[in-house]
Amino acid sequence: MPPKLIITTGISGCGRPEYLETWEEHCRERGKKVKVFHMGGLMKEHAREMALDLPEDNILNIDNKRLDILRSAVSKGILAELKHEYKDFDAVVLVVHVFFFWKERLQRSYDRFMRAFSPDMFISFVDDAGKILKRLNARAQWKDQGMTRRDILRWQATEVEVTAILAENAWKPHYVVAVEQPISTLYKLIFHPEIEQVYIAMPISHFREPEDRRAIDAFVERLNQYFVVFNPLSVEAVGAVNPKDPKRDTVMDHHTVNRDLHWFVQQSDKIIPYWPKAVPSPGMNIETYHAFMNGKDVWVVFLGAETSPFTTYFATKFFTSEEAFFAFLKEKYPERSSLAW
């Protein structure tokens, strides 16, 4: 059986190489044979073999046709290797970019050879825009580009949305994975497709004390034993905002809503709204409603004393204690409770 082939996208500085390096080790420890091909690095290596000058800092100034030729040559080489050297592997990951943001414009970085790979899955890696900007500003190639958080957010959103189109046209699944997610997230997505994906909804804006977050973290850790858990706290979290502030930048707000609702919730099989106490959370209410009205299971865990009838109405299962909830999971998925992810 040929290896599973996964195409991963992500903008420069998103932390994808580091995540995949840790994932490779995680797989080896569990007896999986995996290989990661980094398209950019292989293009530079091929250029050196051809005695072509491909300066690191100015590579994106090079004629697009020349880069396309290099990319096509590397793609053909990878395709040939997949049929021979790696035919007995469990999974092969291809690391590509869809776009670069260069000189205040988007520059395409994929071609028709993408279709020749016939991938089984597409993964888009994302991270906090502030962290990405800090990493890029520390690199000689990027520090003079004068990018802003807005640029990063729009670049990252474009990378994700175009990858989603590629996946849809190929009739393959597409997932958005934050690099702060556990390594087991990618491991389960690839090797355990029978494990459902869930989104953990939680009060964020009005539930910010350290002990409150520790309670949420502990709940998510237990939940990870049973599912692939997409956690909105794995990327930047926007707290309460002042709508009267004339200087408030709403771009981050808009991208947060789009990311959580249209990426994380949409790609999940079910959502689990976790209410440690009764606090205002418009975001949770919208996410719950959206999931419920799209036919997803909504398993509510509510630990407060009183709630609204809307909370119970928009739920397919309702639990009033963590103990009851996890007892239900252990009974429903007995084989998962002891697995080592």
Secondary structure in CASP SS format (residue, H / E / C, confidence):
PFRMAT SS
TARGET T0000
AUTHOR 0000-0000-0000
METHOD secondary structure of the structure
MODEL  1
M C 1.00
P C 1.00
P C 1.00
K E 1.00
L E 1.00
I E 1.00
I E 1.00
T E 1.00
T E 1.00
G C 1.00
I C 1.00
S C 1.00
G C 1.00
C C 1.00
G C 1.00
R H 1.00
P H 1.00
E H 1.00
Y H 1.00
L H 1.00
E H 1.00
T H 1.00
W H 1.00
E H 1.00
E H 1.00
H H 1.00
C H 1.00
R H 1.00
E H 1.00
R C 1.00
G C 1.00
K C 1.00
K C 1.00
V E 1.00
K E 1.00
V E 1.00
F E 1.00
H E 1.00
M H 1.00
G H 1.00
G H 1.00
L H 1.00
M H 1.00
K H 1.00
E H 1.00
H H 1.00
A H 1.00
R H 1.00
E H 1.00
M C 1.00
A C 1.00
L C 1.00
D C 1.00
L C 1.00
P C 1.00
E C 1.00
D C 1.00
N C 1.00
I H 1.00
L H 1.00
N H 1.00
I C 1.00
D C 1.00
N H 1.00
K H 1.00
R H 1.00
L H 1.00
D H 1.00
I H 1.00
L H 1.00
R H 1.00
S H 1.00
A H 1.00
V H 1.00
S H 1.00
K H 1.00
G H 1.00
I H 1.00
L H 1.00
A H 1.00
E H 1.00
L H 1.00
K H 1.00
H C 1.00
E C 1.00
Y C 1.00
K C 1.00
D C 1.00
F C 1.00
D C 1.00
A E 1.00
V E 1.00
V E 1.00
L E 1.00
V E 1.00
V C 1.00
H C 1.00
V C 1.00
F E 1.00
F E 1.00
F E 1.00
W E 1.00
K C 1.00
E C 1.00
R E 1.00
L E 1.00
Q E 1.00
R E 1.00
S C 1.00
Y C 1.00
D C 1.00
R C 1.00
F H 1.00
M H 1.00
R H 1.00
A H 1.00
F C 1.00
S C 1.00
P C 1.00
D C 1.00
M E 1.00
F E 1.00
I E 1.00
S E 1.00
F E 1.00
V E 1.00
D C 1.00
D C 1.00
A H 1.00
G H 1.00
K H 1.00
I H 1.00
L H 1.00
K H 1.00
R H 1.00
L H 1.00
N H 1.00
A C 1.00
R C 1.00
A C 1.00
Q C 1.00
W C 1.00
K C 1.00
D C 1.00
Q C 1.00
G C 1.00
M C 1.00
T C 1.00
R H 1.00
R H 1.00
D H 1.00
I H 1.00
L H 1.00
R H 1.00
W H 1.00
Q H 1.00
A H 1.00
T H 1.00
E H 1.00
V H 1.00
E H 1.00
V H 1.00
T H 1.00
A H 1.00
I H 1.00
L H 1.00
A H 1.00
E H 1.00
N H 1.00
A C 1.00
W C 1.00
K C 1.00
P C 1.00
H E 1.00
Y E 1.00
V E 1.00
V E 1.00
A E 1.00
V C 1.00
E C 1.00
Q C 1.00
P C 1.00
I H 1.00
S H 1.00
T H 1.00
L H 1.00
Y H 1.00
K H 1.00
L H 1.00
I H 1.00
F H 1.00
H C 1.00
P C 1.00
E C 1.00
I C 1.00
E C 1.00
Q E 1.00
V E 1.00
Y E 1.00
I E 1.00
A E 1.00
M C 1.00
P C 1.00
I C 1.00
S C 1.00
H C 1.00
F C 1.00
R C 1.00
E C 1.00
P H 1.00
E H 1.00
D H 1.00
R H 1.00
R H 1.00
A H 1.00
I H 1.00
D H 1.00
A H 1.00
F H 1.00
V H 1.00
E H 1.00
R H 1.00
L H 1.00
N C 1.00
Q C 1.00
Y C 1.00
F C 1.00
V E 1.00
V E 1.00
F E 1.00
N C 1.00
P H 1.00
L H 1.00
S H 1.00
V C 1.00
E C 1.00
A C 1.00
V C 1.00
G C 1.00
A C 1.00
V C 1.00
N C 1.00
P C 1.00
K C 1.00
D C 1.00
P C 1.00
K C 1.00
R C 1.00
D C 1.00
T C 1.00
V H 1.00
M H 1.00
D H 1.00
H H 1.00
H H 1.00
T H 1.00
V H 1.00
N H 1.00
R H 1.00
D H 1.00
L H 1.00
H H 1.00
W H 1.00
F H 1.00
V H 1.00
Q C 1.00
Q C 1.00
S C 1.00
D C 1.00
K E 1.00
I E 1.00
I E 1.00
P E 1.00
Y E 1.00
W E 1.00
P C 1.00
K C 1.00
A C 1.00
V C 1.00
P C 1.00
S C 1.00
P H 1.00
G H 1.00
M H 1.00
N H 1.00
I H 1.00
E H 1.00
T H 1.00
Y H 1.00
H H 1.00
A H 1.00
F H 1.00
M H 1.00
N C 1.00
G C 1.00
K C 1.00
D E 1.00
V E 1.00
W E 1.00
V E 1.00
V E 1.00
F E 1.00
L C 1.00
G C 1.00
A C 1.00
E C 1.00
T C 1.00
S C 1.00
P H 1.00
F H 1.00
T H 1.00
T H 1.00
Y H 1.00
F C 1.00
A C 1.00
T C 1.00
K E 1.00
F E 1.00
F E 1.00
T C 1.00
S C 1.00
E H 1.00
E H 1.00
A H 1.00
F H 1.00
F H 1.00
A H 1.00
F H 1.00
L H 1.00
K H 1.00
E H 1.00
K H 1.00
Y C 1.00
P C 1.00
E C 1.00
R C 1.00
S C 1.00
S C 1.00
L C 1.00
A C 1.00
W C 1.00
END
